[in-house]
Amino acid sequence: MATSFATGGGYAPETIRRARHAFFNDGQCADGLVEDAVLRSWTRCRDGGRRIDEPIEFTSLDRAAASLLIERNRALLDAARPELVALARSMQDAGYAVLLTDAHGHTLAVEGAMPTHCATFRNAFRPGVDLSERAIGSNAMSIAMAEQQTVRLFGPEHFFADTQLFHCCAAPVFDPQGNVVGAVDVGHDAPNMSQAALWLAQRCAQRIERRMFMELPAYVRIGIDVGDELPGAGAASTAAWLALDEDGQLIAASRAARQLIGLPPSLVGLDFGALFDARFHAWAPGLRLAPELPLRLQNGMRLRAQPLAPALARAAIAPARSVPSAAARPCFGDARLDAGFDRAARALRAALPVLLSGETGCGKDVTARALHQASERAAGPFVALNCAAIPGELLAGELFGHVDGAYTGSRRGGAPGKIEAAAGGTLFLDEIGDMPLALQATLLRVLDSGEVVRLGSTRPVTVDLRIVCATHRDLRAQVADGRFREDLYYRIAGHPFRLLPLRERADFDALLDALVLAAGEAPERIGGALRQTLRAAPWPGNVRQLAHALRRAFALAEPQAPLTRADFDDELAADALAAAPRLSGAEGGLLQRAEDSAIRQALDEAGGNVTAAARLLGMGRATLYRRLGRQRSA
C-alpha cells in the first residue's frame, strides 16, 4: 500500500494562491508552498503546452469503447465494486462521491451522493470520462498514480481554473505484481474535506488490492510482518502479502511485501528457500496447525506469517486439500493431470492455442482460467463465451461485435465482441463443438489474420490475444461427419489437453477432502466405508456432481454428525439406475416384489415409523417416502 503526503494541515487557500502566482506568473518554483508532487504535475502540464485558462471538457467514451474499457478492467472492477459501494454508503450523508479509474485515468465506476453536487461535478464523475492528467490537468487520481502514494488535493492546487471546484483525496491501487492498475478517489465540491477521507481512500484501495490478491491461483497466500506485535494484531492484517506455488516459487508479492523484504522488480526464479531460512515443504504444513508461524529472512530479520483467509489458505497447504475454483490454479493431485496442466501452460505462453476436452463437470472452465493466470497475460482480461448457450443468430454478434443497426436486436450504438474485449488477454471459447459451421469459417479468418470485423462494418480491428477452447464432444468425429471444419480444428488444437473424468482420477480422496473443506465442513465427517462407496460410484457429472451431492448431504444432515450412505441415496440410486442394464419384464417384476416386501417388513419392525424403517433399510427417509408413494400409485 502506498504512503501518503498532504496528511497534515488544512485548507490554506492564500498559501496555494501565492504558490500559483509564483509558479505561473513569476516562473518561480514555489518550494514549500505546495507539495513537490503538485509542482511536478504543474510542470508536466505546463511543459505540455497547456494554459491554465483553457476550457475543459469532460469527454466520455462512446458506448462501444466504454464496454471494451469495462471488459479490459473486469478483474479490477469485480474486486473494487463491493468496496466502493461500502465506502460510498458510509460517506454519502457527508456529500462525498467515490470513483475508480483505470491506470490511464478513465473512470470505471462511480458511487455516492451525486445528486447533491453541482452540474460540473456530476459531469466529471461519470463512467467512461477521461480524467487523466493529459485530459483535465493536475488531479488527485493522476498524481496518486504518478507518485504511487495517497494524495489530498485542494481546489486551487488543480492546474486548470475549470477544475478548481474539486477537492479530492485519492489512493493508487496496485495489482499483485506491484503494478499500478488504477486509483480510488473520494471527492467533494466544497473545501471542507474531512481528514478521515484521506485514510478512507487509502483503506479502500488496500481492500481492493487484497481482494485481487485473493483471486490469485496460488498454493499458499500469507501476510507477513516484523517481530512480535501487540496481542490481537495479526500479520494477515498488514498489506505485506506473498503468494507461492506448490513448489515454493514466489509468484506474487504486494508492494508492501516487496518493500519489507527488499524484493527485485522481477520475481522470476525467486523461491521460498532463497528468501527465508526454512524449507518450504517442512514449514508450510504448520499453517494448518497454528494461526501464525515465525519466519526468518536469510539476512536474519525475524518475521511473522499468517495465512490469508485461513479456511482457504489451510485448504491449499497440501495437494490433497486444494480446492478447484474459478479463481485458483487447479492442484489436481493426479500426476497425469498436473503434468498435463504444466505442458498446456507452457504451450499457451508460447502463443499456441490450447484445446481442452473432457466430460461435463471435469473442470474445463476452471482449467481455462488457471491457464490464463499462469500465462504472461495474467494481468489482461479473461473473456469467456459459451458457444452452446447462445442461439446461432446472436452468437456472431457476441463473438465478433457489431455496429449500430447491424441486425434486429443489436445494441444501440453497436458493441465490441468478445474477441475485441479479450485483446491483450485470453479468449475462452467453451463448447466450441457447438459453434455453427458458418461462424467457424469467420473465426478461422480472425485467428489467421489477427483482425476482427464487426457485423455491419468493413473496418478491421487488430487484436492480439491467446485462445483456449473447450468441448465435451469428439471433434475429430465431427470433422469426419462434416459438422466441424478440419482447418479450424487444427488451428485451435495447437496443444490438446484431455481432462480425466472423476472415475479415472487417482486423487479421489484428496479431491473429496478439498470439496468438503470448500463446503466449510470437516473431512472427518466422511468415514472410510462411505469414502469407498463414493469412490466406487460412477459420477457421470464428475466433480460438479460430487460437489453438489456433498453440499446437499451436509445441508440435510444433522450438524456435525458423520454422513452415511443414506445421505447420498438419491444421487447413487439415480446413477446406478442410469448405468444399470435394462431388465426383462419378468426380472424387473421379481425385484420390485422383493423390494416391496422388504419395505413392508421394515415398517412392521419399526412400528410404522418411516424414519426408523429407512434406517433399517439403509436408505434415506425421502427415498423411502418416494418408494411408498410409488407403491400406493401402482
BAPA-581398 format. One record per residue: residue in three letters; x, y, z of N, C-alpha, C in turn. Coordinates in steps of 0.1 Angstrom, whole numbers, plus 5000, padded with zeros to 4 digits. Layout:
alaXYZXYZXYZ/...
***
This chain:
met500849885000500050005000500950125000/ala500450234994501250354992501350435005/thr502450505007502450605017501750735012/ser501650835021500850955017501551085019/phe501251185012501651315016500451405017/ala500651525022499551625024498651575035/thr499251505045498451455056498251555067/gly499051655068498951745078498451885073/gly497851955083497352095079496052085072/gly495352195071494052205065494252285052/tyr493052335048492952405035493452545038/ala494552585030495152725031495152785018/pro493952845014493852905000494853014997/glu495153095007496053205004497453155001/thr497853055008499252995005499252934992/ile498152864988498152804975498152904964/arg497453014966497353124956498753194954/arg499453204966500853254964501753164956/ala501553034958502252934951501952944936/arg500652954933500252964918500853094912/his500853204919501353324914502853314911/ala503553254921504953244919505353154908/phe504553044906504852944896504452994882/phe503153034881502653064868502953214863/asn503053304872503253444868504753484869/asp505453434879506853484881507853374877/gly507353254873508253154869509153094879/gln508753114892509553054903509052924907/cys509752844915509452704918508452694929/ala508252794937507252794948507452684958/asp508752654961509152554971508552584984/gly507952484991507452495005506052545005/leu505552604994504152654995503152544991/val503452454982502652334979503652214979/glu503052094979503851974979504651964965/asp505851904966506651884954505951804943/ala505151714947504351634938503451714930/val502751814936501951904929502751994919/leu503852044924504752114915505152034903/arg505451904905505851824894504651804884/ser503451794889502351784880502151914872/trp502152034879502052154872503152174861/thr504352124864505452134854505152054842/arg504551924844504251844833503251904824/cys502251964830501152024823501652154815/arg502452234822502952354815503952314804/asp504752214806505752174796505052104784/gly503852064787503052004776502252114768/gly502552234771501952344763500552384767/arg500152344779498752374784498752514791/arg497652574790497452704797496352694808/ile496552764819495552744830494152794827/asp494052874817492752934814492052854803/glu492552744798491952664788490652614793/pro489552614784488352544788488552394789/ile487852334798488052184800486652114797/glu486752014789485551934786485751794791/phe484751744799484851614804484251514794/thr485051474785484551384774484451244779/ser483351174774483151034778483350944766/leu483750824768483850734757482550694751/asp482450654738481250614733480950474739/arg479750424737479250304743480150184740/ala480550174728481350054724482750064731/ala483350184731484650194738484550174753/ala483450224758483150214773483050064776/ser482349984768482149844771483449774770/leu484349814761485649754760486449784772/leu486349914776487149954788486749874800/ile485449844802484949764813485449624813/glu485449564801485849424799487349414802/arg488149514798489649504800489949524814/asn489149584822489449604836488449524845/arg487949414840486949334847487549284861/ala488749244862489249184874489349304885/leu489749414881489849534890488449574894/leu487549584885486149624888485549524898/asp485649394895485049294903485549304918/ala486849334919487449344933487049474939/ala486849574931486649714937485149734940/arg484249684933482849724934482349714948/pro482449604955481849604969482549704978/glu483849724976484549824985484049964982/leu483849994969483450134965482050154971/val481150054970479750074975479750094990/ala480550014997480650025011481150165016/leu482250215009482750345012481850455009/ala481150444998480250554994479050555004/arg478550445008477450435017477850505030/ser479050485035479450545048479650695047/met479850745035480250885033479150975026/gln478050905022477150975013476451095021/asp476151075034475551185041476351305043/ala477751285041478651395042478851465029/gly478151415018478251475005479351434996/tyr480051325000481251274992480751184981/ala481451184970481351084959482651004958/val482550884953483650794952483750744938/leu484950744933485150684919486450604918/leu486450524908487650434905488050464891/thr489350484888489850504875490750384872/asp490950364859492050264855493350334855/ala494450264851495750314852495950434842/his495050454832495250554823494350674826/gly493550664837492750784842491350774837/his490850674830489450664826488650614838/thr487550674840486650644851485950504848/leu486050414858485450284856484150274864/ala484050334876482850324884482750454893/val481550484895481250604904480150564914/glu480350594926479350564937479250694946/gly478050704952477950814962476950914960/ala477051034966476051134967476051234955/met475951184943476051264931474951374930/pro473651344934472651444931472851574939/thr473751574950473951694958474951784952/his475651744942476751824937476351904925/cys477252004922476952094911477052014897/ala476552084887476452014874477851984868/thr478852064871480252034866480751914873/phe480551904886480951784893480351654888/arg479051664886478351544881478751514867/asn479151614859479551584845480951514845/ala481751554855483051494856483051354861/phe482151324871482151204878481151104871/arg481551064859480650974851481550854846/pro481050734845481850624840482250654825/gly483450624822483950644808484650774806/val484550874815485151004814486650994815/asp487351064807488851064807489251174818/leu489751124829490151214840491751214842/ser492351174831493851174831494451314832/glu495651324836496351454836496451514822/arg496551434812496551474799495251544795/ala494151504800492851554796492451664805/ile492551664818492051764827493151824836/gly494351804833495451864841495651794855/ser496251864864496551814877495351774884/asn495351654889494151604897494651494907/ala493951464917494351374927494651234922/met493851184913494051044908495351034900/ser495551134891496751124883498051134891/ile498051234901499151254909499451124918/ala498351074924498450954932499150834924/met498750824912499350714904500750744899/ala501050874896502350914892503350904903/glu502950944915503750944927503750814935/gln502750724932502550594938502350614953/gln501550714957501250744971499850814972/thr499350804984498050874986498151024986/val497151094980497251234978495951304983/arg496051424988494951514991495251634983/leu494251674974494451784965493251884967/phe493652004972492552104973492352184960/gly491152244959490752304947491752384939/pro492452494945493352574937494652504934/glu494852384939496052304935495852234922/his494652234916494452184903495052274893/phe495552224882496252314872495252404865/phe494152364860493252444852492252514862/ala491852634857490852714865489452634866/asp489152564855487852504854487752384864/thr488852334869488752214878489052254892/gln489052374896489452414909488252404919/leu487152364914486052344924486152204930/phe487052124925487151984931488151984943/his487751914953488551894965488551734967/cys489751674965489751524964490851464972/cys490651344976491751254981491751134972/ala492951084969493050974960494150874965/ala493950754963495050654966495250554954/pro496450524950496650434939496350294943/val495950214933495650074936496749994928/phe497349894935498449814930497949674928/asp498349604917497949464914498949374922/pro498749244922499549154930501049154925/gln501349204914502749214909503349344912/gly502649434919503149564923503049674913/asn502149654903501949754893500749834896/val500849964893499650054894498650014884/val497349984888496349954879495150044880/gly495150144889494050234890494250324902/ala493150404905493150484917491750504922/val491650504935490350534942490350684946/asp489250754943489150894946487950924954/val488051004965486951054973486851204971/gly485751244965485751384960484551464966/his484751594966483651694971483851824963/asp482751894962482852024955482852134965/ala483252114978483452214988484752184995/pro485352285000486652275006486752205020/asn485552185026485552125040485851975039/met487051935034487351795033487751745047/ser487151635051487551565063488951505062/gln489651505073490951435073490751285071/ala489651245076489351095075489251055061/ala488851145051488651105037489951045032/leu491151105036492351055031492650915035/trp492450885048492650755053491650655047/leu490350695045489350605040489650565025/ala490150665017490550635004491650535003/gln492650555012493750455013493350325018/arg492450315027491950185032491150115021/cys490350185014489550125003490450064993/ala491550144989492450084979493149964984/gln493549954997494149845002493249725002/arg491949745005491049635005490749574991/ile490849664981490749624967491949534963/glu493149584967494349504965494249374971/arg493749364983493649234990492749144982/arg491549194978490649114970491349054957/met492049144950492749094938493848994942/phe494449014953495448914957494848784960/met493648784966493048654970492548584958/glu492448644946491948584934493148514927/leu494348534932495548464925495448314925/pro495848244915495948104915497148054923/ala497148074936498248044945498047924953/tyr499147864957499147744965499047784980/val499847894983499847944997499848094996/arg498948165003499048315004499248345019/ile500248435022500448465036500648615037/gly500348665049500648805052501848805062/ile502748895060503948895068504149025075/asp504749025087505049145094506349125102/val506949225108508149215115507949175130/gly508849105136508949085150507649045157/asp507549085170506349055178505449175178/glu504149145177503149255177502349265190/leu501549365191500649375202499649255202/pro499149215213498249105213496949135205/gly496549045197495349065188495649115175/ala496949165172497249205159497849095151/gly497549085139497948975131498749015119/ala499648935114500448965102499548975090/ala498448905090497548905078496849035077/ser496849115087496149245087497049355080/thr498249325078499149415071498849415056/ala499549495049499449495034500549425028/ala501449355036502549285030502149135028/trp501949105016501448975012502348905002/leu502448775004503248684995502348574990/ala502548534977501848414972502848324966/leu502748194969503748094964502947984958/asp503647914948503047794942503447674950/glu503047554945503247434953504747394954/asp505547454946507047424947507747524956/gly506947624961507547724969508147844961/gln507847844948508247954939507348074942/leu507948194944507248314946506648364933/ile505248374933504548414921503948554922/ala503848604934503348744936503748804949/ala503948934950504248994962503649134962/ser502949174972502349314972503449414974/arg503149534971504149644971504749654985/ala503949644996504449655009505449535012/ala505049415007505949305009507349325002/arg507249374990508449404983509349504990/gln508749604996509549705004510049635017/leu509249555023509649495036510849405034/ile510749315024511849215021512949265013/gly512649375005513649424995513749344983/leu512549304977512549224965512849304953/pro513449234942513749304930512449314922/pro512449394911511149414903510649284897/ser511549194893511149064887511248954898/leu510248874899510248764908510648634902/val510948634889511348514882512548444889/gly512448324893513548244899513648254914/leu512848344920512848354934511948244941/asp512548174951511748084958511848104973/phe511048024980510948044994512348025001/gly513047924997514347895003515348005000/ala515248074989516148184987515948304995/leu514648325000514348435009514348405024/phe513948285027513748255042514648145046/asp515048145059515848035065514947925069/ala514347855059513447745062513247665049/arg512847545050512447465039510947475037/phe510547505025509147535022508147425026/his508547295022507547185024507547135038/ala508547175046508547145060507847255068/trp507947375063507347495070505847515068/ala505447505055504047535051503047455058/pro503147325060502047255067501747305081/gly502647375087502447435100501347535100/leu501047595088499947695087498547635090/arg498447505089497247435092497047415107/leu498147425114498147385128498247505137/ala498747615133498847735141498347855134/pro497847955141497248075134498348165129/glu499648145134500748225130502048155131/leu502948175122504248105123505348205122/pro506548175129507648265127508348235114/leu509048335109509848325097511048405099/arg512148365093513348445094513948465080/leu514248585076514848615063516348555064/gln516848535052518248495051519248585057/asn518848715058519748815064519548825079/gly518648735085518548725099517248805105/met516648885097515448955102514348865105/arg513748885117512648795121511248845117/leu510448765112509148805107508048705113/arg506848745111505748655114504848635102/ala504348525100503548485088502148435093/gln501148475086499748425089499048405076/pro498348295075497648265062496548375060/leu496348415047495348505044494048425042/ala492948465048491748395048491948245052/pro492148225065492648095070491947965064/ala490647975062489947855057490447815043/leu490647915035491147885022492647855022/ala493447935029494847905029495147775035/arg494447725046494747595051494347485041/ala493347505034492947405024493847395013/ala494747505011495647505000497047465003/ile497247415016498647395020499147265013/ala498347165013498747035007497947004994/pro498546934985497846904973496546834976/ala496546754987495246684990494146774994/arg494446904997493446995002493247114992/ser493647094980493547204970492147204964/val491447314965490047324960490047384946/pro489647304936489447364923488447474924/ser488747594919487847704918488147794906/ala487147874902487447964891488548054893/ala488948074905490048174908491348114913/ala491447984913492647924919493147814909/arg494547814909495147714900494747574904/pro494347494895493947354898495147274903/cys495147244915496247154920495647014920/phe495746944909494946824906495146714916/gly496446694920496846584928496946454920/asp496546454908496746344899497946374890/ala499046294891500246324884500046354869/arg499146274863498946294849498346434846/leu497346474854496746604852497746714855/asp498446704866499446804870500446824858/ala500946714853501946734842501246784830/gly500046744827499346794815499046944816/phe498746994828498447134830499747214828/asp500847164833502147234831502547244817/arg502347134809502647144795501647244788/ala500447234791499447334785499847474788/ala500247504800500647634804501847684796/arg502747594794503947634786503547654771/ala502647574766502147594753501447734751/leu500547764761499847894760500848014760/arg501847994769502848104770503648124757/ala503748014749504348014736503448054725/ala502248104729501248154719500548044711/leu500647914716499947814710498547804715/pro497547794707496147774712496047644719/val495247634730495047514738493647464736/leu493447334734492147284733491947184745/leu490947214753490647134765489447044761/ser489546914764488446824762488246744774/gly487046694775486646614787485146614789/glu484746524797483246514800482746634808/thr481546654808480946764815481246754830/gly481546864836481846874850483246834854/cys484146824844485546794847486346914851/gly485847034849486647154853487347224842/lys486747214830487347284818487447434820/asp486347494825486347634827487347674838/val487447604849488447624859489847624853/thr490147514845491447504839491747614830/ala490847654822491047764813491447894820/arg490747924831491048044839492448034845/ala492747914850494047894856495247904845/leu494947854833495947874823496248024820/his495148094820495348244818496148304829/gln495848264841496548324853498048274853/ala498348164847499648114846500448174834/ser499748244826500448304814501048444817/glu501748484807502348624808501348734807/arg500048694804499048784802498048784813/ala498448734825497548724836496948854840/ala497648964838497049104841496049144831/gly496049084820495049124809493649054812/pro492749084803491349034805491248884802/phe490448814809490048674806488548684802/val488248654790486948674784486348534780/ala485248494785484748364782483448374775/leu483248284765481948274758481548134756/asn480348094760479847954758479147954745/cys479747884736479147874722477847804722/ala477547724732476347644732475147714739/ala475447824746474447894754473748004746/ile474248034734473648154727473248104713/pro472048144709471548104696472548144685/gly472548064674473548094664473448234658/glu472248284657472048414650472548524659/leu472648504672473148604681474648584685/leu475148464683476448424687477448514679/ala477248534666478148614658478348754664/gly477248814668477348954673478148954686/glu477848854695478548844707480048814705/leu480448744695481848704693482548814686/phe482048864675482748954666482349094668/gly481249124676480849264678479949304666/his479449424667478549474657478449624658/val478049684647477849834646476349854648/asp475949984650474650024652473749974641/gly472649904644471649854634472149744626/ala473149664630473649554622472649444620/tyr471849424630470749324629469649354640/thr468549294638467449314647467849264661/gly467649354671468049324684469449364688/ser470149424678471549464682471449584691/arg472549614698472649724708472749854701/arg472049954706472050084701473550134702/gly474050194692475450244692476450134689/gly476050004687476949904685477649854697/ala478449754696479249704708480349614703/pro481449624710482649534707482249384710/gly482849294703482549154706483549104716/lys483448974720484348914730485748904725/ile485948894712487348894706488049024709/glu487349134707487949264709488149284724/ala487249244732487349254747488449174753/ala488849074746489948984751491349034746/ala491449144739492749194734493649214745/gly494849164744495849174755495749064765/gly494748974764494548874774494248744767/thr493248674773492848534768491348524765/leu491048464753489748444749489448294752/phe488348264759488048124762486748094755/leu486748004745485547964738485147824743/asp484147824752483647694757482647634748/glu482647504748481747424739481947464724/ile483147474720483447514706482847424696/gly482647294700482047204691480547234687/asp479947324694478547364691478447484683/met479647544679479547664670479147624656/pro478147704651477647674637478847684627/leu478647604616479747594606480047734600/ala478947814598479147944591480048034600/leu479948024613480748114621482148054623/gln482347924621483647864622484547924611/ala484047944599484848004589485348144592/thr484448224598484748364602485748364613/leu485648274623486548264634487948224629/leu487948134619489248094613489948204607/arg489248294600489848414594490448504604/val489648524615490148614626491448554632/leu491448424635492648364641493848374632/asp493648354619494748354609495248494607/ser494348594606494748734603495048824615/gly494548784627494748874638493848994638/glu492848994629491949104628490549064628/val489649144634488249114635487449234629/val486349204622485549304616484149284622/arg483649394628482349384635481249364624/leu480149304628479049284619478549414615/gly478349434601477849554596478949654593/ser480149624596481249714593482249654583/thr483049734578484149694568485549724574/arg485549784586486849824591487449714600/pro488549664597489149564606489749624618/val489749554629490349594642491349484645/thr492649534647493749434650493549394665/val493649264667493549204681494749114683/asp495249124695496349034699495948964712/leu495748834711495148754722495648614722/arg495448544733495748404734494348334734/ile494248214729492948144728493048014734/val491947984742491747854748490347804744/cys490247694739488847634736488647514744/ala487347474745486947354753485747294747/thr485647164748484547084743484446954750/his483146904751482946774756482646674745/arg482746724733482446644721483746594715/asp483646494706484746434699484846514686/leu485746614686485846704674486346634662/arg487246534664487746454652486546384645/ala485646324653484546264648483646364641/gln483446484646482646584640483346634627/val484646634626485346674614485046564603/ala485046434607484746324598483346334593/asp482446374601481046384598480646514590/gly481646604589481446734582480746834591/arg480746814604480046904613481047004620/phe482346984617483347084622484447094612/arg484847214610485847244599487247184603/glu487747104594489047044597490147154599/asp490147254590491147364591491047434605/leu489847454610489747524623490147434634/tyr489847304632490347214643491847214645/tyr492547214634494047214635494447354640/arg493647454637494047594642493947604657/ile492847544663492647564677493247454686/ala493647344679494247234687495747234686/gly496347354689497747374689498347284700/his497647274711498047184722496847124728/pro496446994725495346934732495646894746/phe494646914755494746874769493446804773/arg493446674776492246604780492246594795/leu491046644800490846634815490146504818/leu490746434827490246304831488946304838/pro487946214835486746214843487146164857/leu486246194867486446164881486746024883/arg486045934876486245784879487645744875/glu488445814866489745774862490845844870/arg490445934879491546014886492045934898/ala493345964900494045884911493945964924/asp493246074925493246164936491846184942/phe491046074942489646094946489546144961/asp490346074970490246114984490746254986/ala491746294979492246434980491246534975/leu490646504964489646594959488346594968/leu488046484973486846474982487146564994/asp488346555000488646645012488546785008/ala489046814996489046954992487647014990/leu486746934984485446974983484646984996/val485046905005484446905019484847035026/leu486147065025486647185031486047315024/ala485847305011485247415004483847445008/ala483147335013481847345018481847395033/gly482947415038483047465052482847355062/glu483147225058482947115067484247045070/ala484246945079485446875082485446745075/pro486646705069486746585061486446465070/glu486646475083486446365092484946315093/arg484046405088482646365088482346255077/ile483346225069483146115059484046005062/gly483545895068484345785072484845695061/gly485645595064486245515054485345435045/ala484245375052483345295044482545385034/leu482145505038481445595029482345645018/arg483645665021484545705011484745605000/gln484745475005484845364995483645364986/thr482445384992481245384984481245504974/leu481645614978481645734969482645714958/arg483845654962484845634952484445534941/ala483645444945483145344935482045384927/ala481345504930480245554923480645604909/pro479745594899480245644885480345794884/trp479645874891479646014890479746064875/pro478646044868478746094854478846244852/gly478446314863478646464862479946514868/asn480746414872482146434876482246534888/val483246614888483546694900482346784904/arg481646844894480546924896479446844904/gln479146724899478046644905478446604920/leu479746574922480146534935480046654945/ala480446774940480346894948478946924952/his478046914943476646934946476046834956/ala476446704954475946604962476446624977/leu477746664978478246694992477546804998/arg477246914991476647034997475246995001/arg474546914993473146874997473146785009/ala474146695009474246605021474446675034/phe475446775033475746855045474546935050/ala473846995040472747075043471547005050/leu471346875046470246805051470546715064/ala471846695066472246615077472246695090/glu472346615101472446685114473746755115/pro473846875121475146945122476146855129/gln477346855124478546785130478446635129/ala477246575125477146435125477846375113/pro478446255115479046185104478046155093/leu478446175080477546145069477545985068/thr476345945062476245795059475845785045/arg475845655040475445625027474045675024/ala473145675034471845715032471745865028/asp472745945032472746085028472946105013/phe473446005006473746014992472845914984/asp471845854990471045754984470445804970/asp469845924971469145974959470145984947/glu471346034950472346054940472845924934/leu473245834944473745704940472745614933/ala471445624938470445534931470145584917/ala470145714915469945764902471045724892/asp472245734897473445694888473445554886/ala473045474896473045324894471945284884/leu470845354885469745324876470145364862/ala470845474860471245514847472245424841/ala473145364850474245284845473845134843/ala472745094850472444954850471844904837/pro472044784833471444734821469944714823/arg469144724813467744714814467344564817/leu466444544827466044414830464744374822/ser464644244820463444194813462244224822/gly461044214817459844244825459744144836/ala460044024834459943924845460943954856/glu462243984852463244014862462944134870/gly462444244862462144364869460944344879/gly459944264875458844244884459244174897/leu460144074895460643994907461344084917/leu462244174911463044264920462144364927/gln461144404920460144504925459444444937/arg458944314935458244254946459144234958/ala460344194956461344174967461544304975/glu461644424967461844554974460644584982/asp459444564976458144604983458044524996/ser458444394995458344305007459344355018/ala460544395014461544445024461044575030/ile460344655023459844785028458744755039/arg457844665035456744635044457344575057/gln458344485056458844415068459544525077/ala460344615071460944725078460044815086/leu458844845079457844925085457244855097/asp457044725095456444645106457344645118/glu458644625116459644615127459744755134/ala459544855126459744995132458445045137/gly457444965137456145015142455545125134/gly455745125121455245235112456045355112/asn457145365119457945485119458845485107/val458545585098459245585085460745615086/thr461145705096462545735098463345615103/ala462745535112463345415117463445315106/ala462345295099462345195088463445235077/ala463545355074464645395064465945365069/arg466245385083467545345088467745195087/leu466745115090466844965089467244925074/leu466644995065466844965051468145025045/gly468745115052469945175048469745275037/met468545345037468245445027467745575033/gly467745675026467245805031465745805033/arg465345885043463845895045463145945033/ala463746045026463046095014462945985003/thr463945905002463945794993462845694996/leu462645665009461645565013460245625011/tyr460045755014458745815011458445814996/arg459445834988459145824973458745684969/arg459345584975459045454970457745404976/leu457345454988456045424993454945494984/gly455245614980454345684971454145604958/arg455245544953455145464941454245344943/gln454445284955453545164958452145194958/arg451745314964450345354965449745384951/ser450645434942450045474929450045354920/ala450745244924450845124915449445054915/
***
